[in-house]
Amino acid sequence: MKKTIAGSLLGLFFLHTGVSLHAEKRVTTEKQPAVKAIRTDSFTASAVRAQMEKVASWQWGYIDTKGWPRRQTDWTNGAMYAGMQALTQVTANPYYVQRLVQVGKDNDWNTGPDRFFADDYCIGQLYSQLYPVYKDPVMIDKFRLLADSIVAAPHTESLEWKDRINRREWAWCDALFMGPPALAYLSTVTGDPRYLATAAKLWWKTTDYLYSKEDSLYFRDGSYFGRKEKNGANVFWSRGNGWVMGGLARVMDNMPANHPDRARFQELFKQMAYRIAALQNADGTWRASLLDPDSYPSKETSGTGFFVYALMWGVNNGLLPEKEFMPVVYKGWQALVDCVQPDGKLGFVQVIAASPGKVTADDTAAYGVGAFLLAGSELIKYDLHKNSSPDIIITNATGLNRADEIVEIPYEQFTARLNKATRQHFKVVDILAAQEIPYQLIYEGGKTPKKVLLQVSVAPGASVKAAVVEGTPAPVTAKAYGRYVPERKDDYAWENDRIAFRMYGKALEKFPKEMAHGIDVWAKRTNDLVIDTWYKLDNYHHDNGQGLDYYSVGLTLGAGDVAPYGKDTIYYPRNYRTSKTLDNGPLRTTFSLTYDTWKAGNIAVSVTKTISLDAGSQLNKMQVQYNFKGTDIPVVTGIVKRAEPGTVLLDEKTGVMGYWEPVHGEDGTMGLGCVFVKEVRGMKTDRVHLLSPGTASSQQPYVYYTGAAWSKGGKITSAAAWFSYLEAFAQKIKEPLTVTMP
């Protein structure tokens, strides 16, 4: 039999396990061929992610074309979901997590039909991993009831392979990937230690029965005791032991450092890791039969994938020495990548079986894809830690897709660890995408930067890892802009790549028939900035192909302006008197408008409104600072109603006020909305407005968000879509993307 790994690792295996080198008759000591040079570019985080997305996309495409080969709750798919879930944490594409959520919905968050059969509740791992992101108890309620039954069961039966024992106990080694991690993940997300305790107890019951201390490997089940391969070796199946090692990693991922069984799990893991590493073939794979590879000469990627996953996990978690194990991992990953066909199909996956079998390049299965993705996820962690350590981590802990969202970092914090040269010229790079992240320095009207804005897309439950490097950044296309427009009666107009707005200045007061108070909206169907062009053409009340201004404000609050309020009266100021542009693109435009003092009832009031609009957003941030004698004053935010019926949303609990106007002839429909930072009591409609009351302070700004969407803009085309956008926006305010700088 050919020797399959360098002598150093083989010796370490025997030293670690205490097995005599001369007692192991199935392993020879002939010299290992020189390790083939590693193509290091294959192992960068960005390269690994690209391979993961390629393989995952093929798998979903296959399912969409051919249908599900087995029911969605089957173990084959449960293993795939484990890998897909790992991918969701590193990809910017929300597609993958959306598919997983749909799986849960399709199955009403149920496990498989055979309640105590570990294969049928492997899918519980997925449900438990989705729950912390979406925070919907329905995702785990049914599985938790099943887990309670598993905890309560006596588990006193023998694991002898008869009487369908596998339907009640973990009597075969594959079950150690299906069952224990499902209970362990549930324990983590619920905080209930009983599930992990049961997983550990039953793990050792199975191990005491199936684990060969002599070989540091697991028999598939009790029926394999005494069976031999053609060369006389015991029958130890590659994928079966891959299931075990993958299960070990996933259980320990959910096991507290002070858990009484943790050291025992770690020792078992290390025993198996050294043994498995010593059995790797020269091409980087493990054959279907671990101890008789010559009888199964074809590569096999499902077992290989689980081994690469587990060994890389061991290195990442400090259980395995990097120097000895990284050559094994790199060879294994390269072998897996070499089995990926140009269209993304992963070949050489042994089909469903109970023992080693022959494999071809055309053979594939969902569980092989799961193993591949798990392996890739751990390689990414290693590269990020070892070679591409991020300077910034932006995390989305919600179930919302945060597309093209703006995050801000204080400039001093951002630059604290940068050298002088990098401070002067820097780029921000998404490590996993290997692409620049657009940014803008924020000056807030001053001469020195106060903040750095980054525009990122972060899928649900995922993170963006970014590096700040010296260099000249690529130009950023302007997506936000505003200016004072003296040529049009002192307008102040502003826009982004979605929508445009304006407010009215002093000069308009000389034209009573045109006079208006509140916020105006310009409807856009282009990402281009149009303000300057439209004012120059002076025909913007006609749709010129890019959109138009058909919104009517009049003597109202228009599209979400705010004013003092009392005794059913809105106390409007005159139009703004001075404006100041504080920042002006490419990602955010911010300006302030100052108003003369006026009387709100018997109270003299003045106000400065600071308004910001970010690229990609339908809503402006309004920071309204009132000045008056006293501590607070009642105010009201309003959206003007139309004579014809529209659709109204008044969600006091989430602080969302929305309005989908009636159709305006051929111009389409405008959606208006306001989002408040906290619950609002007393929302209502009157003859003129939708109204949300509030209390403004003279000590700090009154903050809320207001904006609009146009049905012909192509992005939001219905009341349901608009209200959904507003509710999601409210959640984003309450649960912002988190930024850490390790």
TAVEN-V338933 format. One record per pair of residues at least 6 apart in sequence whose C-alpha atoms are under 7 Angstrom apart, sorted by the first residue. I is the first residue (numbers start at 0). J is the second residue. Records with the same first field share a line. If there is no record, write none. Layout:
I: J  J
This chain:
2: 26  27  28  29  31
3: 31  277  278  279  280  281
4: 31  277  278  279  280
5: 31
6: 31
8: 277  323
9: 277
11: 273
12: 273  274
13: 19  20
15: 270
16: 270
25: 232
40: 46
41: 47
43: 382
44: 379  382  383  431
45: 430  431  432  433
47: 375  379
48: 431
51: 372  375
53: 343
54: 343  344  345
57: 342  343  344
72: 110  111  119  122
73: 111  118  119
74: 118  119  121
75: 365  366
76: 365  366
77: 121  122
78: 366  369
79: 365  366  368  369
80: 125  369
81: 125  369
82: 369  370  372  373
83: 95  369  372
84: 96
85: 372  373  376
86: 372  376
87: 95  96  461
88: 460  461  462
89: 461  462
90: 461
91: 456  457  458
92: 458
93: 400  458  459
108: 138  141
109: 141  142
110: 119  120  122  123  142
111: 119  120
112: 119
113: 119
115: 166  167
116: 165  166  167
117: 169  174  177  178
118: 174  177
120: 178
121: 177  178  181
123: 142  181
124: 180  181  184
126: 138  139
127: 139  184  185  188
128: 184
130: 138  139
131: 188
132: 396  397  398  459  460
133: 397  398
146: 182
150: 194  197
158: 164  170
159: 221
160: 220  221  222
164: 170
165: 171
169: 175  205
170: 205  220
171: 219  220
172: 217  218  219  220  239  243
173: 239  242  243
175: 202  242  243  246
176: 242  243  245  246
179: 198  250
180: 246  249  250
182: 194  195  198
183: 194  195  198  250  253
184: 253
185: 194
186: 192  194  195
187: 253
209: 217  218  220  221
210: 216  217  218
211: 217
215: 270  271  274
216: 235  240  271
217: 235  240
218: 235
219: 235  236  239
223: 234
226: 233  234
227: 233  234
228: 234  291
230: 291
232: 290  291
234: 288
235: 288  289  290
236: 287  288  289  354  355
237: 285  286  287  288  289  302
238: 287  301  302
241: 302  305  306
242: 305
244: 268  306  309
245: 305  308  309
247: 268
248: 309  312
254: 261
272: 310
276: 327
278: 289
279: 285
282: 334
283: 330  331  334
284: 298  299  303  331  334
285: 298  299  302  303
286: 292  295  296  297  298  299
287: 295  299  355  356
288: 295  355
295: 357
297: 357  358  359
298: 347
299: 347  348  349  358
300: 335  347  348  367
301: 348  349  366  367  370
303: 331
304: 370  371  374
305: 370  374
307: 328  331  332  374
308: 373  374  377
310: 328
311: 328  377  378
312: 377
313: 319
314: 320  321
315: 381
338: 345  346  347
339: 345  346
345: 363  368
346: 360  361  362  363
347: 358  359  360  361  362  363
348: 358  362  363  364  367
349: 356  357  358  362
350: 362  364
383: 389
389: 464  465  466
390: 465  466  467  740  741
391: 464  465  466  738  739  740  741
392: 462  463  464  465  738  739  740
393: 462  463  464  736  737  738  739
394: 461  462  463  736  737  738
395: 457  458  459  460  461  462  736  737
396: 459  460
397: 459  460
398: 459  460
399: 459
400: 457  458  459
401: 456  457  458
402: 455  456  457
403: 454  455  456  615
404: 454  455  456  615
405: 452  453  454  455
406: 452  453  454
407: 450  451  452  453
408: 450  451  452
409: 449  450  451
410: 448  449  450  451
414: 422
420: 469
421: 468  469
424: 469  470  471
425: 467  468  469  470  471  472
426: 435  467  468  469  470  471  472
427: 435  436  465  466  467  468
428: 434  435  436  465  466  467
429: 435  436  463  464  465  466
430: 464  465  466
431: 464
436: 453  454  455
437: 453  454  475
438: 451  452  453  454
439: 451  452  453  585  586
440: 448  450  451  452
441: 448  449  450  451  582
442: 448  449  582
443: 581  582
444: 581  582
457: 463
475: 585
476: 585
477: 584  585  586
478: 495  496  584  585  586  614
479: 494  495  496  583  584  585  586  587  588  613  614
480: 493  494  495  583  584  588
481: 492  493  494  583  588
482: 491  492  493
483: 489  490  491  492
484: 490  491
488: 504  506  507
489: 503  504  505  506
490: 501  502  503  504
491: 501  502  503
492: 500  501  502
493: 499  500  501
494: 500  528
495: 528  612  613  614
496: 526  527  528  614  615
497: 523  526  615  616  617
498: 521  522  523  617  708
499: 520  521  522
500: 518  519  520  521
501: 518  519  520
502: 517  518  519
503: 515  516  574  575
504: 574  575  576
505: 574  575  576
507: 514
508: 514
514: 553
515: 552  553  554
516: 553  554  555  556  574
517: 552  555  556  557  558  560
518: 556  557  558  559  560
519: 550  552  557  558
520: 548  550
521: 547  548
522: 546  547  548  709
523: 545  546  547  712
524: 545  546  711  712  713
525: 545
533: 539
539: 547  548
540: 547  548  549
541: 547
555: 639
556: 637  638  639
557: 638  639
558: 638  639  671  706
559: 636  637  638  673  705
560: 636  637
561: 634  635  636  637
562: 569  570  571  634  635  636
563: 569  570  599  633  634  635
564: 570  633  634  635
565: 633
570: 599
572: 597
574: 594
575: 592  593  594
576: 593  594  595
577: 592  593
578: 591  592  593
579: 590  591  592
580: 589  590  591
581: 589  590
582: 588  589  590
583: 589
586: 613  614
587: 611  612  613  614
588: 611  612  613
589: 610  611  612
590: 609  610  611
591: 607  608  609  610
592: 607  608  609
593: 606  607  608
594: 605  606  607
595: 605
596: 603  604  605
597: 603  604  605
598: 604
603: 627
604: 625  626  627
605: 625  626  627
606: 623  624  625  626
607: 623  624  625
608: 621  622  623  624
609: 621  622  623
610: 619  620  621  622
611: 619  620  621
612: 618  619  620
617: 706  707  708
618: 704  705  706  707
619: 704  705  706
620: 703  704  705
621: 702  703  704
622: 700  701  702  703
623: 700  701  702
624: 697  699  700  701
625: 696  697
626: 697
627: 697
630: 696  697
631: 694  695  696  697
632: 694  695  696
633: 693  694  695
634: 692  693  694  695
635: 690  691  692  693
636: 690  691  692
637: 688  689  690  691
638: 688  689  690
639: 687  688  689
640: 687  688  689
641: 660
643: 661
644: 661
645: 658  659  660  661
646: 658  659  660  718
647: 657  658  659
648: 656  657  658
649: 655  656  657  682
650: 656
651: 678  679  680  682
652: 678  679
653: 677  678  729
654: 674  675  676  677  678  679
655: 673  674  675  725  726
656: 672  673  674
657: 671  672  673  722
658: 670  671  672
659: 669  670  671  718
660: 668  669  670
661: 668
662: 668
667: 710  711
668: 709  710
669: 707  708  709  710
670: 707  708  709  721
671: 706  707  708
672: 705  706  707  725
673: 704  705  706
674: 703  704  705  725  729
675: 703  704
676: 703  732
681: 691  692
682: 690  691  692
683: 689  690  691
684: 690
695: 701
708: 715
709: 715
710: 716  717
715: 721
